[in-house]
Amino acid sequence: MSPLLRKAARAGAKRRKLQTLILVLVTAGSMACALLAAQLLAGVNGPFDQAFARQHGSELTIHYDAARTSAAQAAATAHTSGVTDSAGPFPTVVLSGYTTTLNTPDLDLADFPLPAMHLVGRAEPGTTVDAVQLTAGHWPSAANQIVIAEGSSPLDGAPMGSTLTFPHSPGSPTLTIVGIADSVSQTADAWVLPQEISTLTPAGAKTGYEMLYRFTSADTASQIAADQKAVTTGLPSGVVTDTESWLTLQSARQSGGTAIIPPFLAAFGVLGVILSVIILASVINATIAASSRRIGILKALGCTPAQVVRMSALQAAIPCVVGVVLGTVVGTIGAVSLLGNTGEALDVGTPSLSTPIEVLVPIGALALVAATAMLAAGRAGRMSVLEALSAGRTPSAGRGRAVQRLLTRTPLPRSVSLGLAAPFTRPARALALTLAVVFGVIAATFAVGVASSLNQATADESDNKGGVLVFIDANKDGPPSAQDSAAAIKAIEAQPGTAAYAATVSFPMSVQGVGEDGTVTEFTGRGSWSYLPIVSGHWLTGPGQAVLPTHLMRVTGLHLGDSITVSEYGEDFPLTIVGEAFDTHQQGMEVLADADTFAAVQHTTPLGSISVQIKPGVDQGSYLSALNRALAPSSSVAVVGTSGGGKLKLIMGALSVMMTLVLVLVAALGVIGSVMLDTRERVHDIGVFKAVGMTPRQTTMMVLTSVLSLGLVAGAIGAPLGMALHAFVMPRMGDAVQANLPSDVLNVYHPVEVVSFALGGVAIALIGALGPAGWAGRLRTAAALRTE
């Protein structure tokens, strides 16, 4: 390209500052949206595998009894054939009966014993296997310091600086939480310095050694079993106290609730890409079209069509390249922040940025810009000199005239009828603007629907959904007894405000189709209460019945009405399947049954907590006070039940808001660009209208009407499509966690909401059109008539 044409392209971009700024912002917004969605999708696609590779996770963790083997013997197992990497031995001890200064709004944990804690002694987090990632604070550097495992510790979520007191350890030491760390291999609940394990071990308590291994072959359960046999061969009998395979952790993570995120992000990613393509094509085409008169002058001066095409494409590409660079920076910053939060919700640490995505997405955006600019510039190259010079001065014959004549016969004000007819003069541009708003409405409708479904799902599945939760705790130095449970139930039943209650306790049993590793959760309660949402069938109504999660029914091939047998102590219990439940506890592999079914087994395990549903109209505060007075003799405590979902719910909500705002803003930018360029292109017509008496308010109304009518159409199209996308994606999010979703999770849209979503198209159009409409209203007649 000649220096003259390059100079003309740069001058054209500088001369039309507003159009150039719009192109920069639209391209930057589209680029940031596409990059953000791609990075997040890559970051949560197989998060466990990514984190496992990043932390060089332990493929097999073995705990050895320190009374039966020495540290040297445990360390020697690392030299077994097939072991490629190892870490340890780390001294370990399991401590219980400790307390903490941590307080919550509803429960003082200083007086509440917490579950047993698996404590491991490590000098540093970065070992050759299981390189623990610190997410806050620092590693212990003194005897009175401890680091808590994120996601797996009983104290997960405890603020930094909280203290733990171990009354059964020598000297009743108090440790301060100085760090939070993530171990994808879940090798500990907490870490201290190695020498502190012996100091913290109570008299008579068992200690052990933890060894972490990686092997040449560890991709299947049979290979892991062979590896374990190899490293433990020659050790004393009974030396192994516990083992953990990475395959078990992988299975649990892949079937957990966090697996719903990828389908959600994929939907937003597709929306973002489509919206970006539509808006870029529309705005670039409109920008080049707005330069038609200048193109005609260049042609009149002797420029060939090919030169005009290259100049026009360069003029449009200059701001787009700036926008791609700016969007890459903004998208990368946003991705780093959201990947950190998403990784925390997934309990896999912070996923790293994908370098291929950082390179390929901007290259793809530049290729899209170049292709769009060349296609749009091709039209400019084909225009005759006379056609280009007259652009914006004389309206195209026949375009929208029939609609205008038809609307003049209606009682509508002239400014309104002209505005309604305006889209028909440039139908392609009107279609692009409408599609941009349609996808903005789709995004908003879909995001609100997903958030509502997630809220309903977590409320349905929450253990505390009854409103009140009772913790059973009579023995401060040990677990609660069966008598404590019975006393708590008696106190709950005696309260006049109690509508229903449900308590659960899980037992390892042999389950048909699962084997000896099966789990049965027994329910004790009063009142007809579907403790978990029922997808099909009904909830338990008596002994001999079972409700199964979707995942277990799929694995076993069982259906409603079939029988499933569970066994314990050699006794079989055939249960009739009466319901399918939405349940992701125990990875959806537990059998839910009435506790009375197993009366013959005489279970002695006490209940840990009881969820209580109070009667409508009963004051929750008064009920809690009365119940706590009744529970005082057994030292149990009643608190306000909290909704479920936790960090996952917060992250999904944040992602919904973030992605929706980005897409809606990009759609609004598209509207601003299209309307402003269209208004600039029609500036001479506007001047004529003002010269014959159109007021500034009428001019503003004309421009707004031309866009709001398209917004209304876009809303009417986008809202049903957003609902359809929700109906398509939600079942797949359910499939990701191996669960069919109940109807109240799928059917979350109400008529009033649907109408508001449809009107959202008008809102997006209004946001984009207010600026150009105000500019048109303020434009002086003389200036408009002189504008080229």
N, C-alpha and C positions, 0 to 999 in steps of 0.2 A: 504494500500500500504506500502511495506517495506521501511525502511529508505534508502536502496540502490537505489530503483527506484525513490523515491522522490528526492534524490540527483542527480540522472541521469537526471531527468526532469529539475531540476534547472540548472544543468550544460549545458544541451542542449540549454536552452533558453539563457544562458550567452554566450555560444560559438558562436552561430549564432546571433551576435549582430545586424547586418543589418536586417535580417529577423524578429528578435524580435521587432526592432524599427518600421519596416513597419507594423507589426501586431498591435502594440500600436496605431500608427497614423491612420490606416484604421479603427480600432474599435472605436477610439475616434471620428473621423470624422463622421462615420456612426451613432454613439450614439448621438452626438451633433445635427446632422441633424434630426434624428427621434424625439428627445426630443423637439427641437425648434419648429418643425412643430406641434407636439401634443399640446404643451403649447399655441401656437398662435391660433390654431384651437379652443381649449377650451376657450381661452380668448375672442374670438370674436363670440362665439356661444351664441346667446342671450345676447349681451353686455348690453342692457338696463336693462334686468331682473337682471343681475349680479350687475350692478352699483346701481340699485334701492334697492336691498337687502343690499348691502354694506353700502349705505348712509342712510338706513332706510327711504326711500323716502316717500313723502307725497302722500297719496292715494286721498286726496281731499284738494285742497287749496281754501279758501274762502276769498274774500276781502270785508270788511265791511266799510260802509260810516261812518267816524268819526263824522259827523254832526248829525247822526241819532242814534248812539249807543256809549256807553262808552267802555273803555278798559276792565273794570270789567265785563260788559255784554258779550263782545266777549270772555273773558277768561272763563266765566261760561259755555259756550257751550261745553267745553272740558269734562264736567261731564255728558254729555248726554249718555244714555244707548247705548251700542254698540261701543263707542269710546274706543279704547285700548291704544292710545298714542296721544299726541298732543304737539304742540309748538306754542308759541305766547301768546298774540297778539304782533305783531311787527308793529310799526308805519310805514306808507308808504306815499309816495307822487310821483306824476309824474311830471317831470321837462322837459321843452323844451327850445329852444333858447340858449342853452349853447354852448360854443366853447372849442376847445382844442389846445394845442401847438403842437400836433402830426403832423408831416409832412410826406407825401409819395413822391416818386420821381415825380409823375405827378400831385399831388393835394395838395394844402396847406389847411389843415383842420382848420387852425386858423381863416380863413375868411369864413368858410363854415358851416352853421348851421346843426346840426345832428338830427336824429330822437329822439322823446321823450324817456326819460329814466325813467324806473320804479325803484325808489330808496326805499330800505328797511332798517330800522334801526335794527341792531343786535349787541349785546354785544360780541358774540363769534360765531365761525362757528359751533362748535360741539353741536347742540341741539338734543333733543330726537327724533325729526322727521326732516328729511332733514339735515343730518349732512354734511354740505358743506365741500368739500375737497379742501384745498389750494394747488395749483400747482406751485405757485411762490410767493415770498414775505411773508408778514405777515398780520394779521388782523388789522384793524384800531385801533390805540391806542391814537389818538389825533383828535382834531376837524377838522383839515385840511387834513384828509386822507380818501381815498376811495378804495374799492376793486371792481374789475370788474369781472363780470360773464363770464366765458369762454364758447364760443360757442353760446351764446344767447344775449350778450350785443351789443349795437350799436358800442361800442368801442372794440369789440373782436379783439385781435391781437395788441392792443396798447402796446408799450413798457413800462416797469416799469419806473417811474419817470416822465411820461407825466402829464401835469396838465390840469384840467378842470375848466373853469370859468363860473359861473352862474350869468349873468348880471341882471336877473329879481329877484333874491333872495336878501334879505336885506343885504346891504353892498357889493354886488357883490363878494361873496367869491370865492376863488380859492382853489381847492382840488387837492392833488397829489395822483396819483395811486401808492399804496404801495403793492398791492397784486393782484393776479389772482386766482380765485376760480371756482370750478366746482360744479354746483347743478344739479343733474339728474332730479329733479322736476321742474327746471327752475322757481324758486320762485322769482327771482329778476333779473334786469339788472345790479345792483350794490348795494353794502352795505356800510353803514356808521354806526357810533355809534348811538344808539337809540335817544339820546338827540339832535343829529344834524338835525333830520328831521324837527323839529319845526323851527330851525334856518335857514334852507335852503328853507322853504316853502314861496313862494311869497305871497304878500297880495291878499286875495280873492281866493287863490288856494284851491282845495279840498284835504283833507288828509284822510287817512283811516287806518284800522288795518288789518293785514294779520294773518290768523289762518291756521295752518297745522294739518291735522288729519290722523290717521290710525284707521281702523275699524275691527270689528270681521269678517264682510263679505263685501268685496269690489271687487269681481272678475268679476262682470258684470255691464253693464251700468244701469240696473234696480236697482241693489243693491246700486250703488253709488247715484242714484237719491233718493232712500229711506233714505240713510244716510244723504244726504244734507237736506232733508225735516225734519229729526229728529233733527238735530243740530240747524236749523234756526227757529223751531217752537217756537212761543212766542216772537220773535223779531219784532220790528216795520216793517211795510211794506216799501219796497224799500231800506232796509238796506244793502242788498247784491248787490254789484256793479260788481262783477266778480267771476267766479269759474273756476277751472282747474282740470280735472280728470286725474289720472295717466294713465287710459286706452287710452285717447287721445294722450298723449305723447308716450306711448308704440306703438300705431299704426303708428304714424309719424316716429318713429325711425326704426321700422321694415320694413317700405316701403321706407325708405330713401336710398340714393345712397351708404351708407356704407354697406348695406346688400350684396353687391357683393363680400366682402372679404372672407366669409367662403367657397364658392365653389372654389375659387382661392387657398386658403390654403389647402383645402382637396386634390386637385390635386397634389400639391407639396408634401403633406404628404405621399400620396400613392407612388409617385415616389421615395421619400426618403427611405421608408420602403423596397420596392422591390430592390432598388439599394443596400441597406445595406445587405440584405439577400444574394444577388448574390455575392457581393465582399467578405463578411465574409466567405461564403462557399468556394469560390475559393481560397482565400489566406490561410485559415487554412488547406485546403486539400493539397495545394502546399507545405506548410511548413512541414507538416508531410511526404509528399512524398520526400522532400529534405533530410529527416533524415533516409531514407531507409537503407543506408549502416550501420549507427549506430545501427539501429534496428536489422539488421542481426547479428551484433557482440553480442548484448545482448542475442539474441536467441541462438547463438552459445555457450554462457556462461551458458545456462540453463534456461533462463527466459521463462515462459509459454506464450502462446498467450494472455491470459487474463491480465497478468502483463504488457505485451508490450502495449496492448490497453490502459490501465490506465496510463502508463507512457507517451505515446504519446499524449493522450488527455490532461494530466496535463501540458506537455511541451507547447502545443498550447494555453491552457487556461490561463497560467500565464500572458503573455503580453496582452491577451484580457481582463482580469479582470482589469489590470492597465488602458487599453484604455477605458473601460466602466466608470471607476471612473473619469478619465480625461475628457471624453466626457460629463459626467453628469455635471461636474463643468462648462465647457465651454458652454454647451447648456443652463444651467440655467442662467448664466450671460447674454448670448445673449437674452434669452427669457425675462428677466427682462427689459432689455433696449428696446426691440422691443414692449413689451406689453405696456410700458409707452407711446411710440410714437403712437402705434395703438390706445390706449385708448384716446389719445388727438385727433386723427382724428375722432374717433367715438363720441367725446364729452361725454364720460361716465366715465371719470377719468381713473386711472390705474387699469386694471384687476389684481387680485392677482394670484400668481402661484397656480396651481392645485396640491395639495399634493398627491392625488392618482396617477397622471401622473408622478410626481417626484419619486414615489416608483415603480409603475408598469412597466414603460418603461425600467429602468435599469434592473429590474428583468427579463423582457421579453428578453432583450439583452443578459443577462447572460445565460438564458435558451437556447437561440438560439446558443450562443457560445458553450455551453456544448453539445448540440445535434449535432452540426456540427463537433465538435472535436471528439466525440465518433464515429460518422459515418465514418469520415476520418481515425480515428485510427483503426477502424475495419478492413479496408483493410490491414493496417500494420500488424495486428495480424494474418491475413490469409496468408501472404507472407511466402514462404519457406525461409530457411536460405540462400540457394544458390541464390535465386532470389533477396533477400534483399542485399546480399553482392556484387552482380554484378550490382546493380542499379547505373546508371550514368557512368558505364564503357563500357557496350556493349549496343548498341541500340536495341530496341525491334524489332523483326523480322516483316517485312511487314509494319510497321507504316510509312506511308508517302513515302515509297520507290517508289511506282508506280508514284506518283506525281513528286518525284525528278528525276526519269528517264525521265519522259515526259518533264520536264522543261530543262533538259540538252540538249535536242535537239533543243531548241530555241536559238536565237542569244543573249539572255540576259547574262550579266556577271555572272560568277559562284557565286559570293557573293549574287547577287540578286536572282538567281534561288534557292540557298540554303535557303535564307530568306523566299521566297514565299512558299517553301515546308515545312518549320518548323512548321506552325500551324497544319499540317495534322499528324504530329507525336504524338501530344497530343491534339486530337480534343475537348475533354471535357474542358480542360483548355483554349483552344482558344475560345470555345463557351462562356465560362464565361467572358473572357476578352472582347469579342465582345459585349456581353450583357451589361457589365458595361459602355462601351463607348456609346452604343445605348441609354441608359437611361440618360447619360450626355447630349447627343445631343437633346434628347426629352425635357429635362428640359430647355436648352438654347433656343430652337425653341419656346417652349410654352411661356416662360417668355417674350421674345421679342415680340411675337404676342400679348400677353395680354397688355403689355405696349403700343404698337402701337394702339390697340383697345381703350384703356383707353384715350390715347391722342386724338384720333379721336372723341370719344364720348364727352369728355369735351369740345373740340373745337366746335363740332356741337351744343352742348346745351348751350354754353356760351352766356350770354346776350351781351357780348362785342365782339362777333366774327366779327363784321363789321370792326374793326380796330380803330374806333374813337367812343368815348362815350361822350355825351353832358349831363351835369347836369344842370337842370333848377333851378335857384335860384335868384329871383329878390328881394324878400322881406326878408331882413335880420332878421326881428323880427317875421316871420311866414312862413307858407308854400308858395310855388309858386302858382301863380294864373293861371287861364285858359288863360288869356291874355299873361302871360309869356311863356306859352307853344306855343301859336300861333306865338309869336314873334320869338321864337327859331326855329320853323319849317320853318318860312319864311326865316330866315337867312341861314338855311341849304339848302333849295331849291335854293337859289340864288347863291350858290357856284358852279362854273363850274366843280369842281372836284368831285361833289357828284354823285355817281352812284345810290344809293338807300338808304333809311333810314327806320327804323321801331321803333315804340315806343309802349309801352304797358301800360295799366292801368287795374287793376283787381277790380271787383265789386262783392259783395255778391248778388247772385240771387238765385231764386228757379230753380233748374235744375231737369229735368225729371230723375227719378231713384236715385236721391241724396237727394232731398228735399230742405228745406229752407236754409240749410247750404252750398249750392253749390256756386261755384265761376266761373265767366265768365271773361276771360282776353280778352280785346278788343285791336285790332291792328290798328294802324294808320301808313301809310307809303306810299312811292312812289317806283315804280319799282317792277318787278317780283323777289321776294326774298323769298326763303324758310327759314324763320327765325329760325325754328326748323327742324331737319332732319325728312324727311318723310319716314315712313316704307312702307306704301302702299297708293295708291291714289295720291292726289296732294295738294299743299298749297292753301290757300285762294286766290281766284281771284275776289271776289266781295261780296256785301251784301247777306245775307240769307244763307251763307255757314258756316260750322263749321268743325274744325279739332279737333279730340279727342285723348288724350293720350291712350296708350294701356290699362292701368289699368282701366280707366273709361269705355272703350268699353267692357272689360271683365265683369266688375261689372254690367253694364246695359244690357249686351247681345246684344248690337247694332252692326251693321256692316256698311260698306261703302254703301252709297245710302239710308240708313235709315234716318228718321227724328227724331230730338231731340228738345224738347221744353224747352225754358228758359223763366222765367217770372220775371217781376219787376213792382212795382206800379200797380199790377192788369192787366198788359198788357202782352200777350203771344207773344213770338217770335219763331215760328217754323224754325228750321235750318236744312239744308240738310248736312249730314256728307259726306265730299268729301275727307278726308284724315285721316290717322292714323299717329300720330307723336311720336317720341321718346322724352318723356318729363316727368321728375320726379319732376317738380315744383308742389307745392301744393299736394304732394304725388300722383301725376298722376291723380288728380280728378278735373281738371279744363277744361272748355270748351273754345276753342280758336275760336274767331270770328272777323269779320271785324267791326270796330267801326261804319261805316256807317249804319250797321244793326239797331243800337239803336238810330238813330238820333231823333226819336220821344220822347225818354225819356229825352233828354236834360241834359245829364250828365255834371256836372260842375267840377268834380274832375280833377285837372291838371295832366299833365304828369310829372313824376319824372325824367326820363332820356330818351334819344333817342340814339339808336345805328345806326351809320352811316357807310355805305360801300362806299369807295372811288374808283374812276375809276383806272384801271390798268395804271401804268406809272406815276401816280400823286405822287409827293413827299409828304409824310405824314407830315413832319415838316412844309413845306410851307402851306399845306392845313390847319393844326391846327392854324397857325398864322393868316391866313386870316379869318378863321371862328371865332376865338376868338375876332378879331377886330369887326366883324359883330355882335357878341353876346354881346359886351360890354354894349350897352344901356340897355339890360335886365338883366345884371349882371350874365348871365349864363356862363358856362365855358366848354370848350371842352378839353378832355384829351385822351391819348392813351389808347385804350381798351386793357385789359389784358385777357389772356386765362383763361378758367374755370378750375375747378378741385380742387383748393385749397389744403388743407392739405391732403385730401383723395388721390389726385393724387400723392403727394409727398410720402405718406406712401406706396401706392401700388407700386410706382417705387422703393422705398427702399427695400420693401419686395421681389420684383422681383429680384433685384440685389443680395440681401443677399442669398436668397434660391438658386438661380442659381449658385452663386459662391460656396456655400457649396456642392451642388450636383456635380458640375464639378470637384471640388477639390477632393471629395471622389472618383469619377470615375478615376481621374488621379492617386490617391494613389493606387487604385486597379490595375491600369495598371503597376505602378512602382513595386508593390509587386509581381504581376504575372510574369512580365518580368525578374525581378532580380532573383527570385527563379528559373525560367526556365533557365536563363543564368547560374546561379550557378550549376544547375543540369547538364547542358551540357558543363561544363567547360573542361572536359576531351576531348570532341569532338572538342571544340574550340582550345585546345592545339594541337591536331592532325592537324587541318586545318592550324594553324600557322606554324607547323613543316614542312609542305609540301609547304609553300610559301605564305600563305595568309597574306597580310599586315594589320597593325592596322586599316587603313582606310577601307579596305574591310571587316574586322571583324565588325567594327562599322556599315557599310552599311548592312551587313547581319542581324544583330540584329534589326536595324531600319526597314528594309524591312519586316521582319516577323510581326512587329506590325503595321506598316503604312498600309499594305494591309488590315489588320483587321479593322483599323480605317476608311479606305475608305468604306468598306462594312457596317460598323456600321453607318457611316454618311448617306449613301444612304438609310438605313433602318430607322434611327432615325428621320431625317428631316420630311419625310411624316407622321410618327407617331406623332411627335410634332404638326404638322399642324392639324392632326385629333383630337388630344387632345384639341387643341384650339377650333376647330369647335364643339366639344362636350361640353366643359365647358362654353364657352361664352354665348350661349343661356340660360344656367342655371343661369349664373350671371345676365342676363337680367330678367329672371323670378323672381330672388330674389328681384328686384326693380319693379316688376310688369310692365315690359316693353319689347316689342319686339325690338330687336336691328336692326338698319338700315344696309343695305348691306355694306356701306363703313366702318362700325365698325367691321363687320365680315370678310370682305375680305381685309386683310391688308398685305398679303404676296405677294411679287413681285418675278419674276423669278431669279433676281440676288441675292436676299436675300436667296432664297431656296438653290441655289448653294453654297452660303457661309455657310449656316447651315450644308449642307452635308459635306463640307470640314472641318467643326468644329470637326467631328469625327477624321479626320487626325490630327488636332491640339491637341486634348485631348490625342490621342495615342502618338504623338510626345513628349508632355510634360512629359508623364510617361515613355517613352522609352529612352530619351536622357541620363539619368544617367546610367542605366544599359548598354546601348550601348557604352558609353564612357569608362566605367569600363572594358568591354570586349575588347575594342580596346587597352587599356593600359596594359592589362594583359600580363606578360612575358610567353613565351612558356614553359620554364622549370617549372615555378610555376604552370601553368595550368595542365601540365602532372602529377605533383606530387599531385595535389589537390584531396583529397578524398571526 
